[in-house]
């Protein structure tokens, strides 16, 4: 761990007003070539043709049955498109995109040379002004520079993501005087913001609506066909989706080792029943525990849940920054 990264893990209600995060738990797939837009348009859930106007899109990449390989943020950087996503989903998504990419004039690879640094608060804005003399916002969410790309990401906590070479990110980290945290804090904010952070065991398990992609404008129902489109459309128009992504909060005085895909149980009368699986988790030093999980869509806000492997840890639902109503 670099010397200037905080060893602490704050609770989200105790997060400093200004902060930085070394976001090395995300990466990107880069796609370039003359047929990039046309190829992606037939592969992902978002309308890639809107990228020129909107600059930043949210989307998902599915298999033929409509199960998610990845959930991503899509933007242009230099002469290529970047699909920014959790490292846990990248390998599967990359393999499938490359598999079908041989039939189009595109080049597809993992962006091993790029790093990611997130900043937040007024101090984060000042840092961007000092280093780049530019700050993205909701009206102009992507600023492409000669040596970096700056992205504004709205959510429970607004963040600014810097994309640059690994060497540049290291240099920025060394000169940044903001309290700096490791990538687990990025996960925590994604949980609170209701943006799915897929782990390897969750890849291929969920249709996009089960992780709320339609609620963060990640699915276009008016574009043409794409991989898995039939299942995604059926979920919407036939009302077949019965699950949704939730954020949960609990507490444990001891440090928990929560494995990916750990089981949650819900209290029903005097008994407990299986409720769903955990996507990702974060535990603060104070004991506060935050989980992202897929549960029944009609799960009541007052429901009491627990970890099957640690039944002494009870959990309640956190409000999301959007409504679960489609």
N, C-alpha and C positions, 0 to 999 in steps of 0.2 A: 504494500500500500504506500503510495507517495506520501512524503512527509507532511504536506499541507492538507491532507484529507482528514476531517474530523473522525475520531474513533467512535463518537457518540451516534445514537440513532434516536432522534427526537420524536415524540408523539406529534401527530399532525396539528393538534391545537396548540402546540408549543414550538412550531416551526418558526425560525427567525424570519423577520420581515424581509430580509435580504439573504440570499443563499446562492450557492453554486453546487452542481452535481456532476461528477464524472460519470456520464451515462454509458458505461462500457457493457451494459447488459442489453443494448440495442445495436443493431447493425443495419446494413442496407443491401438490397439487390440492385445492381445497376443494369439498365437496359439501354442500348444505343443502336442506331442504324436507321435507315430510311423508312422502315415499316414499324417502328416502335409503337406509335400511337395505335395503329390499326391492329397490331398483334395484341397489345394489352387490352384493347377494347373487347376482344373476343375471349379474354381470359379472366378478367376481374369484374367485381360487382359494381364499381363506380363508373360514371361516364367520363372516360379519359379525354374525350374531346372537349370537355369543359376546363381542362387544365390550363389552357392558354388564358382564359378569362379569370378563373378562380385562384390560380397559382398553387393552391394546396388542396388536395382531396384526401378523404378517408375512404378506404375500401377493403375488400376481402378477396382472397384467392381460394377458390374451391376445387374439389375434384368433381368428376362427372356426376356424382350423387349429391352434390351440393354441400359436402362437408368441408369445413375450413382447413386449409393448409396454413393460412396466415391472415392477420389483420394488420393493415399498414397505413402509413401516411405517405402520400405520393406527391412528388414535386419534380420540377426540372432543375438540373444542376449542370451547368456548362452545356454540352450537347447530348445529354443523356437524361433518362428518368431514373429516380431513386425511389425504391419502395422501402421505407424505414419501418422496422418491425423488431419485435423481441428476438434475441439470438436463438431462443428456444424453438422458434418456428421457421427460421431461415433455411435450414438445410433441406427440409421437405419441400418448401415452396420453390426454392432454387432448382431442385432436381426436376420438378414437374414443368417449370417454365422452360428450362433448357431442353427437356424432352420434346416439347411441341415447338420450341423456337427454331428447330432445324428446318422447319417448313416456311420460315419467314426470313426476311433480310434484317436480322437483328443479332446483336451480340449480348449475351447475358452472363453476368459473373457476380461474385460476391465482392463488395467494396472493402477489401482488406486494408487499403491505404487510408481510409477515412476514419476519423474519430469524432466523438460527440461530447460537447460540454453544454450543460443547461444552466441558466441563471434565472433568478426571479427577484421581484421587488424593485423598488426605486434604485437600489444599489446595482441590480442587474442591468437596468436601463443605463445608468451612468457608466457601467463597465463597457457596454456596447458602444456608447457614444465615444468613450475614450479610445477604444481599440479600433473601431470601424467608422465612427462618425455617422452611423446609420442605426435605426431601430425599427424592426417590423411591427405591425399592429394588425388589428382585425380587418382593416380595409386593404392593407398591403402585407399579407402574412409571410411572404417570401421575398427576401432581398438577396440577390446573387451578386457577389463581388468577385474580383479577380482571384482572390486567394481563399474565399470562404463563402458559405451560404448561411443566412440568418433566417430563422423561422419563428413565428409567433404561434404558440399553442395555447388555446383557451381551455379552461377546465375549472375544477374546484380551486386550483391555484394556477394563475397564469404563469407560463414559462416561456423562455426564449431559448431556442436550441441553436447552438453554433455547430456547423458542420465544416470541418477542415481536415487537412492531412493530420496523421497521427503526430507528426513532429510539431505542427502548429498548435494542436490542442495541448500538447505538453508545455509549450511555451506560454500559452494563454493561462494555463493552470498555475504556472509558476509566478506569473505577475498578477494574478487575481487575488485581491485582498478580502473577498467575501468569505464567510464561513462556508467551507466546502465539504460535501458529503459523498459517500460512495453511492453506487448505483441502486442500492436497496431503497433509497429515498425516492428515486424515480418511480420504482414499482409502487411505493406507497401512494404517491400522487396519482398514478394511473388508476389505482384501486378506488380512491376517493372520487376521481373524475368519471368513473364508469367506462373507461376505455380498456378493452380486454388486453391482457399481457400474457399471451399463450405460452405454455410450457410444452416440452416435447410430448408428454403423455396426453395433452389435450388436442394435439394436432390430429385432424381427421375425425373428431368426435362430435362436432357441433355444426349445425346449419347457422349461417350468419345472424339470423334473427334471435337465435338462442343466446348470443352474446351482445345483443343490442346494437348491432351495426346500423340497422335502419334508423335508430334513434339518434345517431351522431352523423346522419347524412352520408352513410357509407354504402348505400344500395340505391341504384337507379332502377326504377321499374318502368322506365320509358325508353331506355336504350335497346339496342338489338340483342341478339343471343350471345351468351358467354358460357363458359364452363360451369355447369351446375345450375344454370338459370331456371330450368324447369322446376326443380325442387324449391328454389327460393321463391319463385312466383306462386307456387302452390301453397306455400306457407302463408303468404300474404292473402291471397284471394279466397282460399278455402278455410282460413282461420285454423290451420292445423298446428301452429306453434304453441306449445304449452309450457315452454321454459324461457327463462330470462337470466341475464347477468345481474348479480347483486353484490353490494359491498356490505361487509359485516364487521362488527367491532366487538372485542372481548378484552379479557385481561388475564394475565398469568404472572405470578411472582417469580416463576422459574423460566429460564430460557427454553423455548420449545423448538424442537426440530421437526417442522411440518414438511412432510414429503409432498411432492407434486401428486395431484389426483387423490389426496387424502379424502376420506369420506366424512360428510356432515350428516348429523341426525337432527330431526325436528321433533319437538314434544307434541304428542297427540294424546290428550287426556293424561293418563298416568303412564303411558308408554312412550317409547322413542322409536321413530321409523327413519329409514334412510331418506335423506333430503336431496343430496347432490354431491358434486365433487368440487374440490378446491382447484382454482386455476393458478393463483399465486398468493403470497402472504408477505407480511412485514410485521416485525415486532420491535417496539420501541424499548429503550433502556428502562423506562418507567414501568414496563410491563404491558402497556397498551398493545393490543393485537389487532391487525387489520387483515381481512381476508377478501379475496375476490372468488366468487363461486357461481355456478349455474344451478338454479333451483327452479321449482315449479313457479310459473309466471304469476299465479294467484297467491303466492306466499304472503301471508298477512304481515303488516309492518310490526305488529306486536308479537310475532312468533318468537319462540325461544328455541335456539339451536345449540348444538354442542359438537365438539370433535369426537368422532367415534373412538379414535386412538387415545384421546385424553378427555374422557367424559366429564372430568371436573371443570373443564373450561367451557363456560356457557357464552353464547354469542347472541347479539341482537342486530337487526338490520340498520344500516346507515342510510340516510337519505342520499339519493343521487342528484346531480345537477340537471336532470331532465326527467320527464314523466315516462313511465313504462307503457302508457297507452300509445298504441300505434297511430 
